[in-house]
Amino acid sequence: MRVATLASEDDFDGWRAAARTLALAQVAPHDVVWQVGERPADLFGDEASPDAAPGAFSVPRPFVDLARTALCHRDPERFALLYTLLIRVRAQQGLLDDRADPLVQRIELMAKDVRRDMHKMRAFVRFRELAVDGGETRYVAWFEPDNHIVRINADFFARRFATMHWSILTPGLSVHWDGTALAFAPGARKTDAPDGDPLEEMWKTYYAAIFNPARVKVGAMTKEMPRKYWKNMPETALIPDLLAGAQKRESGMIETAHADIGDNARAAWEALAGEAAGCTRCPLYGPATQTVFGEGPVDARLMFVGEQPGDQEDIAGRPFVGPAGQLFDRAIAAAGIDRTQVYVTNAVKHFKFEERGRRRIHAKPGAPEIDACRWWIDQERVLVRPAVTVALGVTAARSLLGKVVTISGTRGKPITLPDGGEAWITVHPSYLLRLPDKVQAEEEYARFVEDLKVAQARVTATA
């Protein structure tokens, strides 16, 4: 019997080194006991030293990625299961593609559970301001993950809150960021975290202001935001009162903006948006903060499709709220279009970016990402059924038309879509922001407004 000792519950590097040694020594899975720290396992076992059996060793990259994630699961059998899968992967080519294999299926589900837990942590961690000695401000959060995800998730928070000094305390492991480096410490108690601060009151005021009763479905809300997280989130204290007044507010909104929308269409849209919140169709969901779905009346006759969320949209969870969105709002107002009466969305639902220091720089979506997200656009169009759809930029045009086109070759020309609606192609507002020459920028802005006026006129003509 061989004993493999790991430094921590999420010690992937230790597991990989031990698993490599054991596999090269041809040790069968049932002859290995895995333990964490100094806890006794088998008093008569021999320690599996990483230096015991050097030699060539390789496995498919997808296995490494799967193992790194699944190893963070809370299942105590995960080390043994992953070692068993390792042995089988080396002997059976293409095993990971067999989704019906019970072991592959079990580990895939473990990895999925870990990814979901990581997403919940990113969504539901709430920092509270804490004054420390020397006048320094520190932000502290308490979170209770289901799995061992603190270490694997820490880089995300370091990138997102790079300029803050913060700590995230959990029962099993705590992580601290001083603006330069991450440091890990033993777990903490909830009483170690502060109760509230002025920032929290400001956040609650903001949350109450943006609360949209027309989009509230209690079942869907609790599915995406389970009640176990509510006690750590200041805004959830407002939910009962907000829900109590939601019916009256919703009635008013429906009368003014959604008078002709049937309940079935609204429910279908809400279900679609809820499904998109957990989208993993392409790798962009990993580094992004959240899915940014479309918004607007479900019976809108005019739809705008942009490229992808930007940095501010990724944080806010709404399309077109950053600099390009502000220019877009100004342009549609100049064209006589009411944004509250149009549906606005993006071809790609997650923010693609490159990190440069502490900044996240926009990166253009590729064809696989556009194609992966095209299903969402198709479903939005099926539900909204706009008479006219305006593609803002070549990425949006490709998403709508299913092929690469140029702005110069398609601008100002109506294109009939398979569902009978019209598509019009114009530039993306971000293009206008990048123009260095002021005169040219003003000319292109005026041309952009004219494109929008044409689209609005077509909506009126097809009424």
Secondary structure as GFF3:
##gff-version 3
##sequence-region A 1 463
A	DSSP	beta_strand	2	6	.	.	.	ID=ss1
A	DSSP	alpha_helix	12	24	.	.	.	ID=ss2
A	DSSP	three_ten_helix	29	31	.	.	.	ID=ss3
A	DSSP	beta_strand	32	36	.	.	.	ID=ss4
A	DSSP	beta_strand	46	47	.	.	.	ID=ss5
A	DSSP	alpha_helix	61	70	.	.	.	ID=ss6
A	DSSP	alpha_helix	78	91	.	.	.	ID=ss7
A	DSSP	three_ten_helix	95	97	.	.	.	ID=ss8
A	DSSP	alpha_helix	102	124	.	.	.	ID=ss9
A	DSSP	beta_strand	128	131	.	.	.	ID=ss10
A	DSSP	three_ten_helix	133	135	.	.	.	ID=ss11
A	DSSP	beta_strand	137	142	.	.	.	ID=ss12
A	DSSP	alpha_helix	150	160	.	.	.	ID=ss13
A	DSSP	beta_strand	166	169	.	.	.	ID=ss14
A	DSSP	beta_strand	173	177	.	.	.	ID=ss15
A	DSSP	beta_strand	182	186	.	.	.	ID=ss16
A	DSSP	three_ten_helix	190	192	.	.	.	ID=ss17
A	DSSP	alpha_helix	198	210	.	.	.	ID=ss18
A	DSSP	three_ten_helix	213	215	.	.	.	ID=ss19
A	DSSP	alpha_helix	218	224	.	.	.	ID=ss20
A	DSSP	three_ten_helix	227	232	.	.	.	ID=ss21
A	DSSP	three_ten_helix	234	238	.	.	.	ID=ss22
A	DSSP	alpha_helix	239	244	.	.	.	ID=ss23
A	DSSP	alpha_helix	246	257	.	.	.	ID=ss24
A	DSSP	alpha_helix	263	276	.	.	.	ID=ss25
A	DSSP	three_ten_helix	283	285	.	.	.	ID=ss26
A	DSSP	beta_strand	302	306	.	.	.	ID=ss27
A	DSSP	alpha_helix	311	316	.	.	.	ID=ss28
A	DSSP	alpha_helix	323	334	.	.	.	ID=ss29
A	DSSP	three_ten_helix	339	341	.	.	.	ID=ss30
A	DSSP	beta_strand	343	346	.	.	.	ID=ss31
A	DSSP	beta_strand	353	356	.	.	.	ID=ss32
A	DSSP	beta_strand	359	362	.	.	.	ID=ss33
A	DSSP	alpha_helix	367	384	.	.	.	ID=ss34
A	DSSP	beta_strand	388	392	.	.	.	ID=ss35
A	DSSP	alpha_helix	394	401	.	.	.	ID=ss36
A	DSSP	alpha_helix	407	410	.	.	.	ID=ss37
A	DSSP	beta_strand	415	416	.	.	.	ID=ss38
A	DSSP	beta_strand	422	426	.	.	.	ID=ss39
A	DSSP	alpha_helix	429	434	.	.	.	ID=ss40
A	DSSP	alpha_helix	438	461	.	.	.	ID=ss41
###
